[in-house]
Amino acid sequence: MGFPDWKSAYENTHFVFRIPEDAQWSATELPNRTWAVWNDIGEPPYSIHLFSTWREAITFLRNIFEEEKYLEDYWDPEGFDPGEDVFLKPPDKNKKDD
């Protein structure tokens, strides 16, 4: 994805929502400031979808979430304060869950 190492990729990746039973969708801000969204279903390499903006990426993910009718408790985008609108701005790296 253009990162010099896995640590850099991890630091720019944010959990978005859980997929029952043990998978998840995540979004990664790439070095060129675009966004890749992907899930960890199956074996790597995982397929990714690329978007020019955070808003496009999070909208794509929310549409999948709603189409699959997942429980609302599964939606928990990382990098935001509780109740913050995740569509207004990209996630804050300082608010990542550890």
N, C-alpha and C positions, 0 to 999 in steps of 0.2 A: 504493500500500500504506500510505499515511498518513505517509510520511517527508517532511521538508521539502526534501530534495535527494537526488541519486543517491549522494553520498558517504556519507550516513547509512544509506541502504539497503545499500550495499556493506559498511559496517562491521558490519552486523547479519546478513549473509549468510554461510553456511558451506557449503563443498563437502562432499558426503557420499559420492557414488560416481560413477565414470566409467561411461558407456555407450559401448560400442564403436561406432563408430570415433572420433567426436570430439564427443560430447555428455556431459552430466552431470546428476545430480540435486543440488539444493541445498536448504537450509532457511534461511528468514529469520525472525528474531524480529521481530515487528511492534511498533509503539509501544504497543499495548494488551496486550503480553506474551503474545499468542497466537503461533502458528507457521504460516507458509505454506511448503509444499514445492512444488517445481516443477522441471521439466527444460527444457533449452534446445534441444529438438528442434524443427526447423522455424523459422518466422519469428515474431517477437513480434507481438502480445502472447501470452505463454505461458500455458497454463492452470495454475491453482494449486489446491492442496488445503489447506484450513484446519483447524487442530487447536488445541485448548485448551491442550495441554501438549507439552513437548518429548518426553516418553515416547511419546505418541500419534504424534507426527510421525516419530520415528526408527523406531518399530515398523512404521508404514506403509511407510517406505522400505526397511527390511530385508526385509519381506514381498515387495515388488516385486523386490528384488535376488535373493532366493532363488527366486521363481517364474520369473524369467528365466534362472536358472542361470548368472549371470555368474561369472567367475573371482574368487576371493577377493581377489586382488591389486587388484581394482578398488574394493573397499570400503575407504575411508580417510577417515572423518569428520574434518573439520578442527576444531581447538579442543580436542584431547585429547592427552595424553601417550601414547606407545606402550604398548599393553596395557591402557589404562584402559577401564573399562566405560562405553560411550557411552550406555547406557540409564539409568544412575543419576542423571545430572545434565546440564543443558544445556552446550553447548560454551563454552569460555572464550575471550572475544574477544582476550585477550592471547596466545593460542596459535594465532592464525590464521596460515596460510601466506601469505607475501607474494610 
